[in-house]
Amino acid sequence: MATYKAPLRDMRFIYHEFLADQHLEDMPGMEDVPPELVDAVLEEMAKVAENILFPLNRSGDEEGCRLENGEVHTPRGFKDAYQRYREGGWPGLTSRPEYGGQGLPETVYVLTSEMMSASNLSFAIYTKLTHGAYQLLLKTASEEIKNLYLPNMVEGRWTGTMCLTEPQCGTDLGLLRTKAVPQPDGTYRLTGNKIFISGGEQDLSENIIQMVLARAPDAPPGVKGISLFLVPKFLVNPDGSLGPRNRIFCTAIEHKMGIKGSSTCSLSLEDAAGYLIGDLHKGLRAMFVMMNSARLEVGLQGLGLGEVAYQNAAAYAKERLQGRALTGPKNPDKPADPLIVHPDVRRMLLTMRAYTEGMRAMSAWVGAQLDKENRHPDPGIRQQAEDFVALLTPVVKAFFTDLGFETANLAMQVYGGHGYIREHGIEQFVRDARIAQIYEGANGIQALDLVGRKLPAHAGRYLRSFFHPVQRYLDERAGQAQLAFVTEPLAKAFGRLQRATAFIAERSLADPNEAGAAAYDYLHLFGLTTMAYCWARMAEIAQEKIKDDTTGFYQAKLDTARFFMERILPRTSGLFSAILSGSGSIMDFKDEAF
Amino acid sequence: MMKIEKMAVIGAGVMGSAIAAQAANAGVPVLLLDIVPEGATDRNMVAKNALKKLQETDPPPLMHRKNLARITPGNIEDDLEKLAEADWIIEAVIEKPDIKHRLYRNLDSVRKSGSVVSSNTSTLPLAELTRDMPENFRRDFLITHFFNPPRYMRLLEIVYGPETRPDALAALVDFGDRRLGKSIVHSNDTPGFIANRIGIFWLQLGLLEALRLGLTVEEADTVISRPFGIPKTGIFGLLDLVGLDLVPHIVPGMDRALPPNDPFHAISQVPDLVTRMIAEGYTGRKGKGGFYRLNRNRGERIKEALDLQTGAYRVSTKPELASIAAMKAGGLAGLLQFHDKTAEYARSVMAQTLAYAAEVAPHVADDLESVDRAMRLGYNWQYGPFELIDRIGDENLVRMLEAMGKPVPDLLRHDGPLYQVVDGRLHGLAFTGTGGTKPTLRAVNRPPGVLLLADVKRRSKPLTKNPSASLWDVGDGVVCLEFQSKMNTFDPLVLKLVHKAVDIVRSDYRALVIYNEADNFSAGANLGVLLFGVNIALWPEVENMVKQGQEAFKALEYAPFPVVGAPSGMALGGGCEILLHCDAVQAHAELYMGLVEAGVGVIPGWGGCKEMLLRAFADKKSPQGPMAPVARVFETVSVATVSKSAQEAKDLLFLRPTDGITMNRDRLLFDAKEKALALSESYAPPEPPVFYLPGPSGKAALDMAIGQYRRLGKATAHDAVVAGALADVLTGGDTDISKPLSEDDLLALERRAFMDLVKRKETIARMEHMLETGKPLRN
């Protein structure tokens, strides 16, 4: 059986040491968030994840969801777990106090979210979209809507969903058909079909607040004619109590490869009452608030599954006896040596570890910028933070989920045949991790978002929020020999990233296919370089702490940093060469020959 | 042909005085006369006040303040005899036939024989103006209809009568074209002539339809402007500009003058709203406000718009229209087929206006091209009505008219296109007589001395091109380098083509002209490309961009053939620097040239500092010595001075005294080509210069000046930083007066200063602000 132990030691390192230079504590509102509080919150979430969620992970996967008479039944135990999750105040962890939230920083949320995804992704999905819907309503809805809906969502009594996809319209939202007809009272009536709606129907919460994209009459064609509507499962009376059932129904749930405990619903809107959120025809812009939040969440799913997969693979490699070390028996009194003696197994484990710890640092860096964006008194710094989050969102989504899947896959490899069979629970991680590369904008779309939108925006202003700090970091440490083992490889990778960025910007002026062909490799080059910067900084901190290192934690950090720099970062060289080869080999190939 | 060496303008109102100014700009002495007001102490008061106003008006009617001296103010009582000296007398007095007639009789008694008289009337027919006048006068008389402001509006409508002397006409056409720089359109003697005939119909219909359909002024001006290539003032912004008080004069006037079957009669009512606004003083920009106004509230300027329903002002908003979104998806057709009221408005106003143009064209003009040119140059439309019809498709227009139940003019039933390229030449429909006769396709005629790149493109393919620039063979061994990047900015592709031009001309041609037909010659280096490099901290590449520009311009300078720059409009930053490296410049009179790099927090890095120093040291008219020329360049460049005309550009040393000025935009390429050919007769590239610069002691002097500006609050903190870097380059860095510096030494100094500045966050903020808002940031 698989196990999960929340990586609290590493999380404390990330929050208290790695993020120290961000000075989160200086921002308004942070005086109520002392370090001990953060530690306590993380410990509490660790308990929830380890004791409540993880035990339901396998059973939820075995049982799946059921649709009966239009109602979805989640796997046994989910309802009770959700109740306990609510009672713990988790839904409102970072929400504003005026709506009943606890006002904790997003950085803390990022860490707790990883634990939830690691311990039970199917369960986590029900809760994550509520977080996104809350942010969406907070930024775009009227005071009236906010006052009516947000407190219940913050309390977790009501959950949120995101309804974009339709049978004919996936990535291309311009094809969307759901109609919204205005009513004399200012509300709308929506008719249409939505598919692939996570948590579109379930038995966990009292009401479901569906955020639906639809087209009003007279709307211009394409994505410029899409509006956003709030469509509750149960209509809400002005006093906040629940009214009659709205005409939005679950007609089917999908049978999937993974995340079987999460209901993936087909919804039918049959003249359902809806409320316009934000401006008419500007729904997509508003929805991006939720989509961006969801993309970061999905990135964290890759991290979470990578972490739990690594933990199990490492434990298995230490106990499973198989073969002898190449240099002679390490365990002569036993019939065989543990797997861990084999270089290739060690390569796999270190790869997994370097990924997960690197991702954790990156995710916390993004979380800290989210907090700066929300809280910092200096508008210039808020802007920079916002730029950074916008830039890193597609990287976190795609790079993390690719690495998450790769990590789960490596774990299966370490287990061998025992990973492929169901008994150890490893194959579930692989299945569950796979979806994260697809939903919330397939990873190829993330790469296009990075090169097509984020790179050229404001003549590269978003890039400045990343490139200038890294360049400064390198300039300040030029010639420091003790750090050269991390700064030199970082400088090389960073130089490649700079040149690839300029190359794509210049080439794509004349031919957009150049950007499209380079996009995926570029996103990985970006991800690896960002991770290298995080590893360099972690290594620097670890070096300072090493003399008082009693547990070996900092030594392991340094060693993992070295592994990353020597065995993983060189991939940037291959990516760089591939990018610079241009689009020819991809675009010249004749369509008929495929 | 008769010579026009002296002019007189009678009537020193806005139009009269500005026409006089344009004559003065052309180098012609001009007498400006007006009445003697009752009880005036100074009998020339009216004309003198007009001259004072000329100097305060923005944009300035005078191309150079010294041109003012060519205008002699006077009055029609004491100075009538002086009219005897004028070869051309322009009447620009109030639109009252009896006053004009009296004036004509008076001046006819003194004017010299063979002189030409013209009226600048916009409403009165020539037949009425010449009624009962002696034959001699009728033979010397024309209407010359200028557009406001005359320096900047390129249209001159000319109406001649059956008795007008052909040589008088030819003299005015030639003078108006070459000297005043106008594009001449012959109009028949019909009400409103050409541009206003169509323009007034369009404005009036646009006003009434917006009221009928319940649009806001912003909605109306958003949909009837950019989508049709019409200036962003649209209908209501333009009404504000020309003055609402003109509406109750012009509209009934046209109503009275037009033939009974004219479609204008159906829309000739003046709306109550307009009457009320005028009565309350809301006559537009010159009054308390119009359909828009700027409300100055405690130092803050808030743009407000009039609510057409309530007649009250509210804060103006920029509408985001579904119809505009539909246009972005489906082009002009997408907009015209869209189903909201703004699209209905566009359909109604534009379809009826274009139909009106088709209806009246045979009556008012010789050919369609004249009508299109009149609307382009008189109303600043990007496309004339018939070019618009070609874009929309005449069958689509017919369908729209039929759907609205409006009659379809015969011209729109014409078989075949309105314009066509035959044998590489543009042909357009022409009417052999006035009205009724069947139009035929005829080559569009360009006067001798007019060479348009647009025509070259119709008949040939580029020698080479990339997305940002092209090379064209413009005949007689001359190659034209054309920019076509966004705002004609310099990006790596443009620089690449500069090198290519040098290779091609060196081996196969005689000379190179750098010219294009966009509104502006070049806005300088592509700031977006530069800022991108800065944003990703790719410093070696940024420095390389500076170096590449320096090398490209140096290649032009030392090429073994003459290079002539032929700019019009703005030539800023790098656009100015490339011209500084040319052997000669033939400039359009409207040239706004300057080294504006300081505005974005850097210094000229493509040899601009070096070239300006060369010119200042070579200019024998200004003080010499080691420091004076340096200080002169510093004064110009540190505050990003831009010339307001080609004449001013000479003062600022951006142009050499020997550089030519062409008044008529259409003649620029021809003149530049002539210049290039003349230079190619015995051309030798220049010798590399040697500089002796003052070094740190000179810099200290400039630093003192900067400190002074800083203390006076005239320079911001970052202004001082940028000026300091400029001072360092101009004084030669770490040098002294005895040490010779090469061109490359100076280029290296430019690069160093540029790279130091471009890494600073204040400079980055300036560049970003300029890109986002188009305005400089003073930080």
Interface residues (C-beta under 8 A of the other chain):
Chain A: D218 A219 P220 P221 G222 K224 G225 H281 H458 A459 G460 R461 L463 R464 F467 H468 V470 Q471 Q498 R499 T501 A502 A505 E506 L509 A510
Chain B: E320 A322 S323 A325 A326 K328 A329 G330 F338 H339 D340 N466 P467 D491 P492 L493 L527 G528 V529 L531 F532 G533 V534 N535 I536 A537 L538 E541 I764 M767 E768 L771 E772
